[in-house]
């Protein structure tokens, strides 16, 4: 009696690595330590009082949003040039994290603005253009979910990611170009009184901890994208 050969086993899907790894833990610890310093060891600003301490959340979130969308800009160019899928994954991951930081900016700004300016929102150049930037990258993520073809999705997203990042210089310079309630830069403005050393150190620490958090989140989001694409390739037989 001839035995019937057993069917070949299907390729097993890769086991995902933990998303919340040591880098995320270090980043969270750094952010927590920074805000302990903000609350208990950083002097209170003379005119604004305690409400000014939201600055140490608002500013680093804004700078990390700039960083995230700048990464989208450069990796999108790399994708269009080399058709490198890793660059597309980095751009996707950085855009999502950048949108998160921009949401923090748009949330903390009105909380700070209400006691400082007497209003939650004003349609001045910086605030409006930052909101527009949020909508651009929200649309970027919607686009990525709406286009099924991988190559077309990556190309369209790269073009939108590049165009969106071109708004960043305008946002930064808008306080010089237009009359706005938003204050001028403090750190790199030699014509203004220097920041107190304790406040400057806290500002730099807050930015450094947020950069660590940005890197940890992008790393985790990239791993998710990699496993998602690997599983899709296994299901469809697409070996690209």
Beta strands, then each sheet from edge to edge (+ up, - down):
end
